[in-house]
């Protein structure tokens, strides 16, 4: 598999039973649900290649990730549903 998430920092003390990392099984795919502003959704199509930058991980250090849009919802979410 591939380590997909590290839940600690080098040198950090851990406790028995504490989760340390998450492993994505070999051959599996990582999927995400992304929220797109309504004014931009017209530019998003199923099958389209996308480049992702994660706000929590600066792309200058961690790089960019590529993906493919598999589905675009036809219904919008209200602000209450998003928060």
TORFIDREN-54799 format. One record per atom (N, C-alpha, C): residue number from 0; chain; atom name; x, y, z. Coordinates in nm, 3 decimals. Each point is the difference from the previous one (the first is absolute). Layout:
BEGIN
+------+-------+------+---------+---------+---------+
| resi | chain | name |       u |       v |       w |
+------+-------+------+---------+---------+---------+
|  NUM |     A |   CA |       X |       Y |       Z |
...
+------+-------+------+---------+---------+---------+
***
This chain:
BEGIN
+------+-------+------+---------+---------+---------+
| resi | chain | name |       u |       v |       w |
+------+-------+------+---------+---------+---------+
|    0 |     A |    N |   0.081 |  -0.119 |   0.000 |
|    0 |     A |   CA |  -0.081 |   0.119 |   0.000 |
|    0 |     A |    C |   0.085 |   0.126 |   0.000 |
|    1 |     A |    N |  -0.067 |   0.112 |   0.006 |
|    1 |     A |   CA |   0.064 |   0.131 |  -0.001 |
|    1 |     A |    C |  -0.047 |   0.079 |   0.121 |
|    2 |     A |    N |   0.094 |   0.061 |   0.073 |
|    2 |     A |   CA |  -0.037 |   0.085 |   0.113 |
|    2 |     A |    C |  -0.069 |   0.124 |  -0.055 |
|    3 |     A |    N |  -0.126 |   0.019 |   0.039 |
|    3 |     A |   CA |  -0.075 |   0.114 |  -0.052 |
|    3 |     A |    C |  -0.009 |   0.114 |   0.100 |
|    4 |     A |    N |   0.017 |  -0.029 |   0.129 |
|    4 |     A |   CA |  -0.010 |   0.102 |   0.103 |
|    4 |     A |    C |   0.093 |  -0.032 |   0.116 |
|    5 |     A |    N |   0.081 |   0.096 |   0.040 |
|    5 |     A |   CA |   0.080 |  -0.012 |   0.122 |
|    5 |     A |    C |  -0.068 |   0.081 |   0.108 |
|    6 |     A |    N |  -0.024 |  -0.060 |   0.114 |
|    6 |     A |   CA |  -0.074 |   0.066 |   0.106 |
|    6 |     A |    C |   0.089 |   0.050 |   0.114 |
|    7 |     A |    N |   0.130 |   0.002 |  -0.021 |
|    7 |     A |   CA |   0.093 |   0.046 |   0.103 |
|    7 |     A |    C |   0.120 |   0.066 |  -0.066 |
|    8 |     A |    N |   0.080 |   0.064 |   0.084 |
|    8 |     A |   CA |   0.121 |   0.067 |  -0.048 |
|    8 |     A |    C |   0.122 |  -0.076 |   0.050 |
|    9 |     A |    N |   0.114 |   0.010 |  -0.071 |
|    9 |     A |   CA |   0.121 |  -0.068 |   0.047 |
|    9 |     A |    C |   0.036 |   0.044 |   0.142 |
|   10 |     A |    N |   0.032 |  -0.098 |   0.086 |
|   10 |     A |   CA |   0.037 |   0.029 |   0.138 |
|   10 |     A |    C |  -0.117 |   0.009 |   0.096 |
|   11 |     A |    N |  -0.122 |  -0.005 |  -0.052 |
|   11 |     A |   CA |  -0.118 |   0.011 |   0.084 |
|   11 |     A |    C |  -0.020 |  -0.129 |   0.080 |
|   12 |     A |    N |  -0.040 |   0.013 |   0.125 |
|   12 |     A |   CA |  -0.029 |  -0.115 |   0.086 |
|   12 |     A |    C |  -0.137 |  -0.056 |  -0.036 |
|   13 |     A |    N |  -0.011 |  -0.134 |  -0.001 |
|   13 |     A |   CA |  -0.127 |  -0.064 |  -0.031 |
|   13 |     A |    C |  -0.046 |  -0.086 |   0.117 |
|   14 |     A |    N |  -0.129 |  -0.025 |   0.004 |
|   14 |     A |   CA |  -0.060 |  -0.083 |   0.104 |
|   14 |     A |    C |  -0.043 |  -0.133 |  -0.059 |
|   15 |     A |    N |  -0.012 |  -0.102 |   0.085 |
|   15 |     A |   CA |  -0.050 |  -0.130 |  -0.045 |
|   15 |     A |    C |  -0.139 |   0.017 |  -0.060 |
|   16 |     A |    N |  -0.022 |  -0.059 |  -0.115 |
|   16 |     A |   CA |  -0.130 |   0.007 |  -0.065 |
|   16 |     A |    C |  -0.022 |   0.123 |  -0.085 |
|   17 |     A |    N |   0.093 |   0.094 |   0.000 |
|   17 |     A |   CA |  -0.013 |   0.123 |  -0.078 |
|   17 |     A |    C |   0.025 |  -0.030 |  -0.147 |
|   18 |     A |    N |  -0.084 |   0.054 |  -0.088 |
|   18 |     A |   CA |   0.021 |  -0.015 |  -0.144 |
|   18 |     A |    C |   0.119 |   0.083 |  -0.042 |
|   19 |     A |    N |   0.086 |  -0.057 |  -0.084 |
|   19 |     A |   CA |   0.121 |   0.068 |  -0.045 |
|   19 |     A |    C |  -0.008 |   0.044 |  -0.145 |
|   20 |     A |    N |  -0.066 |  -0.081 |  -0.083 |
|   20 |     A |   CA |  -0.007 |   0.031 |  -0.142 |
|   20 |     A |    C |  -0.117 |  -0.072 |  -0.062 |
|   21 |     A |    N |  -0.032 |   0.037 |  -0.122 |
|   21 |     A |   CA |  -0.104 |  -0.068 |  -0.078 |
|   21 |     A |    C |   0.065 |  -0.055 |  -0.126 |
|   22 |     A |    N |  -0.037 |  -0.121 |  -0.036 |
|   22 |     A |   CA |   0.057 |  -0.066 |  -0.117 |
|   22 |     A |    C |  -0.109 |  -0.021 |  -0.104 |
|   23 |     A |    N |   0.028 |   0.042 |  -0.123 |
|   23 |     A |   CA |  -0.089 |  -0.023 |  -0.113 |
|   23 |     A |    C |   0.043 |  -0.132 |  -0.062 |
|   24 |     A |    N |  -0.088 |  -0.100 |  -0.007 |
|   24 |     A |   CA |   0.039 |  -0.130 |  -0.054 |
|   24 |     A |    C |   0.055 |   0.009 |  -0.142 |
|   25 |     A |    N |   0.098 |  -0.085 |  -0.032 |
|   25 |     A |   CA |   0.059 |  -0.002 |  -0.135 |
|   25 |     A |    C |  -0.110 |  -0.027 |  -0.103 |
|   26 |     A |    N |   0.005 |   0.072 |  -0.109 |
|   26 |     A |   CA |  -0.095 |  -0.020 |  -0.108 |
|   26 |     A |    C |  -0.132 |   0.072 |   0.018 |
|   27 |     A |    N |  -0.021 |   0.064 |   0.114 |
|   27 |     A |   CA |  -0.126 |   0.071 |   0.023 |
|   27 |     A |    C |   0.013 |   0.144 |  -0.049 |
|   28 |     A |    N |  -0.112 |   0.067 |  -0.009 |
|   28 |     A |   CA |   0.001 |   0.139 |  -0.043 |
|   28 |     A |    C |  -0.051 |   0.088 |   0.113 |
|   29 |     A |    N |   0.050 |   0.121 |   0.004 |
|   29 |     A |   CA |  -0.042 |   0.098 |   0.099 |
|   29 |     A |    C |  -0.107 |   0.087 |  -0.064 |
|   30 |     A |    N |  -0.114 |   0.015 |   0.067 |
|   30 |     A |   CA |  -0.109 |   0.082 |  -0.053 |
|   30 |     A |    C |  -0.029 |   0.113 |   0.097 |
|   31 |     A |    N |  -0.044 |   0.112 |  -0.054 |
|   31 |     A |   CA |  -0.034 |   0.116 |   0.082 |
|   31 |     A |    C |  -0.126 |   0.066 |  -0.054 |
|   32 |     A |    N |  -0.077 |   0.060 |   0.087 |
|   32 |     A |   CA |  -0.113 |   0.081 |  -0.041 |
|   32 |     A |    C |   0.043 |   0.145 |   0.017 |
|   33 |     A |    N |  -0.007 |   0.076 |  -0.108 |
|   33 |     A |   CA |   0.044 |   0.139 |   0.002 |
|   33 |     A |    C |  -0.119 |   0.092 |  -0.020 |
|   34 |     A |    N |  -0.001 |   0.111 |   0.070 |
|   34 |     A |   CA |  -0.104 |   0.100 |  -0.014 |
|   34 |     A |    C |   0.050 |   0.109 |  -0.094 |
|   35 |     A |    N |  -0.081 |   0.032 |  -0.100 |
|   35 |     A |   CA |   0.037 |   0.098 |  -0.103 |
|   35 |     A |    C |  -0.101 |   0.114 |   0.005 |
|   36 |     A |    N |   0.046 |   0.125 |  -0.002 |
|   36 |     A |   CA |  -0.095 |   0.113 |  -0.002 |
|   36 |     A |    C |  -0.094 |  -0.010 |  -0.120 |
|   37 |     A |    N |  -0.124 |   0.042 |   0.018 |
|   37 |     A |   CA |  -0.100 |  -0.013 |  -0.107 |
|   37 |     A |    C |   0.042 |   0.072 |  -0.128 |
|   38 |     A |    N |   0.073 |   0.111 |   0.010 |
|   38 |     A |   CA |   0.041 |   0.072 |  -0.120 |
|   38 |     A |    C |   0.110 |  -0.074 |  -0.077 |
|   39 |     A |    N |   0.063 |  -0.100 |   0.061 |
|   39 |     A |   CA |   0.108 |  -0.074 |  -0.067 |
|   39 |     A |    C |  -0.043 |  -0.139 |  -0.046 |
|   40 |     A |    N |  -0.115 |  -0.049 |   0.045 |
|   40 |     A |   CA |  -0.039 |  -0.138 |  -0.028 |
|   40 |     A |    C |  -0.020 |  -0.026 |  -0.150 |
|   41 |     A |    N |  -0.033 |   0.102 |  -0.075 |
|   41 |     A |   CA |  -0.017 |  -0.016 |  -0.145 |
|   41 |     A |    C |   0.128 |  -0.037 |  -0.072 |
|   42 |     A |    N |   0.114 |   0.019 |   0.063 |
|   42 |     A |   CA |   0.129 |  -0.032 |  -0.060 |
|   42 |     A |    C |   0.047 |  -0.141 |   0.037 |
|   43 |     A |    N |  -0.077 |  -0.071 |   0.082 |
|   43 |     A |   CA |   0.040 |  -0.133 |   0.048 |
|   43 |     A |    C |  -0.082 |  -0.106 |  -0.071 |
|   44 |     A |    N |   0.070 |  -0.100 |  -0.058 |
|   44 |     A |   CA |  -0.068 |  -0.107 |  -0.073 |
|   44 |     A |    C |   0.053 |  -0.136 |   0.043 |
|   45 |     A |    N |  -0.085 |  -0.099 |  -0.003 |
|   45 |     A |   CA |   0.040 |  -0.137 |   0.028 |
|   45 |     A |    C |   0.106 |  -0.043 |  -0.101 |
|   46 |     A |    N |   0.106 |  -0.066 |   0.047 |
|   46 |     A |   CA |   0.110 |  -0.044 |  -0.085 |
|   46 |     A |    C |   0.112 |   0.101 |  -0.013 |
|   47 |     A |    N |  -0.022 |   0.121 |   0.048 |
|   47 |     A |   CA |   0.100 |   0.107 |  -0.008 |
|   47 |     A |    C |   0.116 |  -0.026 |   0.096 |
|   48 |     A |    N |   0.121 |   0.027 |  -0.046 |
|   48 |     A |   CA |   0.118 |  -0.010 |   0.086 |
|   48 |     A |    C |   0.009 |   0.126 |   0.086 |
|   49 |     A |    N |   0.038 |  -0.019 |   0.126 |
|   49 |     A |   CA |   0.014 |   0.112 |   0.092 |
|   49 |     A |    C |   0.135 |  -0.007 |   0.071 |
|   50 |     A |    N |   0.048 |   0.114 |   0.043 |
|   50 |     A |   CA |   0.122 |   0.009 |   0.080 |
|   50 |     A |    C |  -0.042 |   0.054 |   0.136 |
|   51 |     A |    N |   0.039 |  -0.071 |   0.106 |
|   51 |     A |   CA |  -0.041 |   0.037 |   0.135 |
|   51 |     A |    C |   0.117 |   0.057 |   0.079 |
|   52 |     A |    N |  -0.028 |   0.108 |   0.072 |
|   52 |     A |   CA |   0.094 |   0.054 |   0.098 |
|   52 |     A |    C |  -0.075 |   0.000 |   0.132 |
|   53 |     A |    N |   0.064 |  -0.050 |   0.105 |
|   53 |     A |   CA |  -0.064 |  -0.010 |   0.130 |
|   53 |     A |    C |   0.041 |   0.119 |   0.086 |
|   54 |     A |    N |  -0.097 |   0.070 |   0.054 |
|   54 |     A |   CA |   0.026 |   0.120 |   0.079 |
|   54 |     A |    C |   0.089 |  -0.031 |   0.120 |
|   55 |     A |    N |  -0.015 |  -0.117 |   0.060 |
|   55 |     A |   CA |   0.077 |  -0.035 |   0.119 |
|   55 |     A |    C |   0.144 |  -0.041 |  -0.032 |
|   56 |     A |    N |   0.029 |  -0.029 |  -0.128 |
|   56 |     A |   CA |   0.133 |  -0.045 |  -0.040 |
|   56 |     A |    C |   0.048 |   0.086 |  -0.116 |
|   57 |     A |    N |   0.087 |   0.098 |   0.024 |
|   57 |     A |   CA |   0.045 |   0.089 |  -0.107 |
|   57 |     A |    C |   0.054 |  -0.079 |  -0.121 |
|   58 |     A |    N |  -0.054 |   0.031 |  -0.119 |
|   58 |     A |   CA |   0.040 |  -0.074 |  -0.119 |
|   58 |     A |    C |   0.147 |   0.020 |  -0.035 |
|   59 |     A |    N |   0.059 |   0.111 |   0.045 |
|   59 |     A |   CA |   0.142 |   0.022 |  -0.028 |
|   59 |     A |    C |   0.086 |  -0.108 |   0.067 |
|   60 |     A |    N |  -0.046 |  -0.051 |   0.114 |
|   60 |     A |   CA |   0.074 |  -0.102 |   0.072 |
|   60 |     A |    C |  -0.051 |  -0.141 |  -0.029 |
|   61 |     A |    N |  -0.133 |  -0.016 |  -0.007 |
|   61 |     A |   CA |  -0.060 |  -0.132 |  -0.013 |
|   61 |     A |    C |  -0.044 |  -0.034 |  -0.142 |
|   62 |     A |    N |   0.007 |   0.097 |  -0.090 |
|   62 |     A |   CA |  -0.036 |  -0.026 |  -0.139 |
|   62 |     A |    C |  -0.149 |   0.006 |  -0.025 |
|   63 |     A |    N |  -0.035 |  -0.028 |  -0.124 |
|   63 |     A |   CA |  -0.139 |  -0.001 |  -0.045 |
|   63 |     A |    C |  -0.043 |  -0.144 |  -0.020 |
|   64 |     A |    N |  -0.130 |  -0.024 |   0.001 |
|   64 |     A |   CA |  -0.052 |  -0.133 |  -0.025 |
|   64 |     A |    C |  -0.102 |   0.008 |  -0.113 |
|   65 |     A |    N |  -0.001 |  -0.102 |  -0.082 |
|   65 |     A |   CA |  -0.092 |  -0.002 |  -0.113 |
|   65 |     A |    C |  -0.115 |  -0.095 |   0.028 |
|   66 |     A |    N |  -0.113 |   0.028 |  -0.060 |
|   66 |     A |   CA |  -0.117 |  -0.086 |   0.015 |
|   66 |     A |    C |  -0.090 |   0.013 |  -0.120 |
|   67 |     A |    N |  -0.110 |  -0.072 |   0.004 |
|   67 |     A |   CA |  -0.099 |   0.003 |  -0.107 |
|   67 |     A |    C |  -0.138 |   0.016 |   0.064 |
|   68 |     A |    N |  -0.080 |   0.089 |  -0.054 |
|   68 |     A |   CA |  -0.136 |   0.020 |   0.048 |
|   68 |     A |    C |  -0.082 |  -0.122 |  -0.043 |
|   69 |     A |    N |  -0.063 |  -0.067 |   0.096 |
|   69 |     A |   CA |  -0.079 |  -0.119 |  -0.033 |
|   69 |     A |    C |  -0.149 |   0.029 |  -0.003 |
|   70 |     A |    N |  -0.043 |   0.105 |   0.071 |
|   70 |     A |   CA |  -0.142 |   0.031 |   0.006 |
|   70 |     A |    C |  -0.018 |   0.146 |   0.039 |
|   71 |     A |    N |  -0.101 |   0.065 |  -0.058 |
|   71 |     A |   CA |  -0.035 |   0.137 |   0.036 |
|   71 |     A |    C |  -0.147 |  -0.002 |   0.042 |
|   72 |     A |    N |  -0.028 |   0.045 |   0.120 |
|   72 |     A |   CA |  -0.137 |   0.001 |   0.051 |
|   72 |     A |    C |  -0.083 |   0.102 |  -0.076 |
|   73 |     A |    N |  -0.126 |  -0.029 |  -0.018 |
|   73 |     A |   CA |  -0.091 |   0.094 |  -0.067 |
|   73 |     A |    C |  -0.071 |   0.090 |   0.100 |
|   74 |     A |    N |   0.016 |  -0.028 |   0.129 |
|   74 |     A |   CA |  -0.069 |   0.082 |   0.100 |
|   74 |     A |    C |   0.100 |   0.081 |   0.081 |
|   75 |     A |    N |  -0.040 |   0.121 |   0.033 |
|   75 |     A |   CA |   0.085 |   0.089 |   0.078 |
|   75 |     A |    C |  -0.027 |  -0.021 |   0.149 |
|   76 |     A |    N |   0.099 |   0.033 |   0.081 |
|   76 |     A |   CA |  -0.015 |  -0.006 |   0.146 |
|   76 |     A |    C |  -0.026 |   0.140 |   0.053 |
|   77 |     A |    N |  -0.084 |   0.010 |   0.101 |
|   77 |     A |   CA |  -0.024 |   0.129 |   0.064 |
|   77 |     A |    C |   0.117 |   0.030 |   0.093 |
|   78 |     A |    N |   0.019 |   0.127 |   0.037 |
|   78 |     A |   CA |   0.109 |   0.034 |   0.094 |
|   78 |     A |    C |  -0.009 |  -0.079 |   0.131 |
|   79 |     A |    N |  -0.122 |  -0.030 |   0.047 |
|   79 |     A |   CA |  -0.016 |  -0.076 |   0.123 |
|   79 |     A |    C |   0.049 |  -0.145 |  -0.017 |
|   80 |     A |    N |  -0.019 |  -0.058 |  -0.119 |
|   80 |     A |   CA |   0.044 |  -0.137 |  -0.025 |
|   80 |     A |    C |   0.152 |  -0.009 |  -0.010 |
|   81 |     A |    N |   0.065 |   0.108 |  -0.040 |
|   81 |     A |   CA |   0.145 |   0.000 |  -0.017 |
|   81 |     A |    C |   0.070 |   0.016 |   0.134 |
|   82 |     A |    N |  -0.055 |   0.080 |   0.089 |
|   82 |     A |   CA |   0.068 |   0.027 |   0.128 |
|   82 |     A |    C |  -0.017 |  -0.111 |   0.100 |
+------+-------+------+---------+---------+---------+
***
